Amino acid sequence: MEHALVVCYSHTGVSLRLADLLCSHTGWPMGVVTDERPRSGASGTLRCIADSLLRRQPAIRYEGPDPSNFRTVVLVSPVWMRGLSGPMRTFVAQYARRLHRVAVIVTMNTGGWENVVAEIAARTGPAPYVSANAMVKAAFTSKEIEADGFGGRLEEFARRLQPGAAMPSRAPAPFVAIHPGESAGT
Ligand SMILES: Cc1cc2nc3c(=O)[nH]c(=O)nc-3n(C[C@H](O)[C@H](O)[C@H](O)COP(=O)(O)O)c2cc1C
């Protein structure tokens, strides 16, 4: 089984930029989730909002390696309406049974990452590694990504997933680099 796969959904490019940084520095491959029906313009944004409010699972395409061949899948998604983006919701719903261990990176403007982590944990549980507590997770703003590149918390996030890094199966959370300015272990 291979080590880690990064699976990204991005509407405006921020999450994709972060996933690119992560993959180019770690050598991990990337899978990409895209909308079957493109979300351009104001009507596309309205559909993002409606998908979120109604917790819909819009049709997607997934291009990339089979996630079941990887020990860890890092899911990278933007926050929408303080929750999970619709297309990543679809991916998680469709692939939950094929995911061994999940880690999560959320991109956002100001907040809402907790709900993203909670929904992914709920949809991928109850495997021991995918409770919200035990999950390796981090949230980034686009400003932080541009300022730090692959430095700081993103590098630390990747380090925590390297083979041999301590990964207790049932809490305490191994490292929670949640939010700019927040301390580890919270
Ligand atoms: C429909 C919609 C809802 C959003 N809701 C939130 C939100 O609740 N909290 C937040 O911090 N950012 C929110 N954002 C901003 C995005 O999460 C943020 O810009 C993200 O980095 C975009 O990632 P992407 O370029 O990969 O799509 C929202 C964006 C959209 C399009």
The ligand as a Tripos MOL2 file, in Angstrom:
@<TRIPOS>MOLECULE
LIG
   31    33     1     0     0
SMALL
NO_CHARGES

@<TRIPOS>ATOM
      1 C1        -20.3300   29.8540   -1.4130 C.3       1 LIG1
      2 C2        -19.1420   30.1860   -0.5450 C.ar      1 LIG1
      3 C3        -19.2740   30.1950    0.8330 C.ar      1 LIG1
      4 C4        -18.1850   30.4940    1.6550 C.ar      1 LIG1
      5 N1        -18.3300   30.4390    3.0050 N.ar      1 LIG1
      6 C5        -17.2660   30.7160    3.8020 C.ar      1 LIG1
      7 C6        -17.3810   30.6040    5.2330 C.ar      1 LIG1
      8 O1        -18.4090   30.2570    5.7940 O.2       1 LIG1
      9 N2        -16.2750   30.8980    5.9870 N.ar      1 LIG1
     10 C7        -15.0820   31.2880    5.4120 C.ar      1 LIG1
     11 O2        -14.1380   31.5470    6.1460 O.2       1 LIG1
     12 N3        -14.9410   31.3650    4.0700 N.ar      1 LIG1
     13 C8        -15.9960   31.0810    3.2630 C.ar      1 LIG1
     14 N4        -15.8530   31.1390    1.9010 N.ar      1 LIG1
     15 C9        -14.5440   31.4890    1.3510 C.3       1 LIG1
     16 C10       -13.7520   30.2510    0.9330 C.3       1 LIG1
     17 O3        -13.8250   29.1980    1.8780 O.3       1 LIG1
     18 C11       -12.2720   30.5860    0.7750 C.3       1 LIG1
     19 O4        -12.1100   31.6910   -0.0540 O.3       1 LIG1
     20 C12       -11.5030   29.3980    0.2510 C.3       1 LIG1
     21 O5        -10.1330   29.5400    0.5110 O.3       1 LIG1
     22 C13       -11.7330   29.2230   -1.2460 C.3       1 LIG1
     23 O6        -11.0810   28.0450   -1.6380 O.3       1 LIG1
     24 P1        -11.0390   27.6050   -3.1710 P.3       1 LIG1
     25 O7        -10.3850   28.7550   -3.9250 O.co2     1 LIG1
     26 O8        -10.1860   26.4020   -3.1960 O.co2     1 LIG1
     27 O9        -12.4270   27.3790   -3.6300 O.co2     1 LIG1
     28 C14       -16.9350   30.8380    1.0650 C.ar      1 LIG1
     29 C15       -16.8000   30.8260   -0.3340 C.ar      1 LIG1
     30 C16       -17.8880   30.5100   -1.1250 C.ar      1 LIG1
     31 C17       -17.7260   30.4860   -2.6340 C.3       1 LIG1
@<TRIPOS>BOND
     1     1     2 1
     2     2     3 ar
     3     2    30 ar
     4     3     4 ar
     5     4     5 ar
     6     4    28 ar
     7     5     6 ar
     8     6     7 ar
     9     6    13 1
    10     7     8 2
    11     7     9 ar
    12     9    10 ar
    13    10    11 2
    14    10    12 ar
    15    12    13 ar
    16    13    14 ar
    17    14    15 1
    18    14    28 ar
    19    15    16 1
    20    16    17 1
    21    16    18 1
    22    18    19 1
    23    18    20 1
    24    20    21 1
    25    20    22 1
    26    22    23 1
    27    23    24 1
    28    24    25 2
    29    24    26 1
    30    24    27 1
    31    28    29 ar
    32    29    30 ar
    33    30    31 1
@<TRIPOS>SUBSTRUCTURE
     1 LIG1         1 GROUP 0 **** ****
